[in-house]
């Protein structure tokens, strides 16, 4: 007995951190936070960049970094992350930085942003709030397709950009700009998660019934759009012009106030799996979570009919429970937005309290 006791104490920390198995067989996980290394990225005051709009040098990631997308390229993890400066009177202007890792945990970042508001046709939508919350998949011909939110300081609009190297980007405009004579141009829209298929370490956009599909929105209802080229999207609507609802928030749960896509949606043998972010209301939602907490759940849609919800997790599989997740620019936030298959594990990247970046891992 005396020889076994030290071993028990050595195992105790890992037992306390271990999560139970996924509640349903189709779900990914269990995910384990890399608490030894988290947060893996934080604000950096020394990063300077000449802003072409302000015509002055700004410390572009001095305030906060969070909400990253990720892809595997040339055997490394490339993370495109949101960064804020402190120049704007309310909050900060957001730009997108790029960091690269050989192990998925330790990242080396480029000194300047790779995507930002400029004196171009998108300035009217991007200034001075900036470019926010990227999500990235690949096209079949190797082009990276990024959805992001342009924020003018009052309204967010879902946009699309493309790149072949994740460094040089081409802005393709508003995702819904051409639909129904510009019906959505001045409507709030964001958070586009494109349906893709895993091919090795790549996540490639996949057509279903001859079209690409995207889940989008940050409301009590999750919405759906389709496209033939990944650039121009058509929101699915009912006969009377209302958005088709793909999934809804639920009373008594962590997503009672809001349901918002996480990373891409992924085709699996069981259907289309979408990790999502839910926002809690302590009065009408999950009484075990704080007011306004963001925690993650999972949805499963029909592989042949992306509008058909087959199943969903009953509760969250990840929640804010670390100091840097519970306190920051916005308290009580684990916002899931990037995920890659890398070296036999899933690396799930998330924003912590809208201030830093963390990662959780799971076996494939």
Secondary structure as UniProt FT lines:
FT   HELIX           2..17
FT   TURN            25..26
FT   STRAND          32..33
FT   TURN            35..37
FT   TURN            45..46
FT   STRAND          49..51
FT   TURN            52..55
FT   STRAND          56..58
FT   TURN            60..61
FT   STRAND          64..73
FT   TURN            74..75
FT   STRAND          76..84
FT   STRAND          94..101
FT   STRAND          107..109
FT   TURN            121..122
FT   HELIX           123..126
FT   TURN            127..129
FT   STRAND          130..138
FT   TURN            140..141
FT   STRAND          144..151
FT   STRAND          156..163
FT   STRAND          169..174
FT   TURN            175..178
FT   HELIX           179..182
FT   TURN            183..186
FT   STRAND          193..199
FT   TURN            200..201
FT   STRAND          202..205
FT   TURN            209..210
FT   STRAND          211..216
FT   STRAND          218..219
FT   STRAND          221..227
FT   STRAND          234..235
FT   TURN            239..240
FT   STRAND          245..248
FT   TURN            251..252
FT   TURN            254..255
FT   STRAND          258..261
FT   STRAND          265..268
FT   TURN            269..270
FT   STRAND          271..279
FT   TURN            282..284
FT   TURN            287..288
FT   TURN            291..292
FT   STRAND          294..301
FT   TURN            306..307
FT   STRAND          309..312
FT   HELIX           323..326
FT   STRAND          333..342
FT   TURN            343..344
FT   STRAND          345..352
FT   TURN            353..355
FT   STRAND          356..363
//
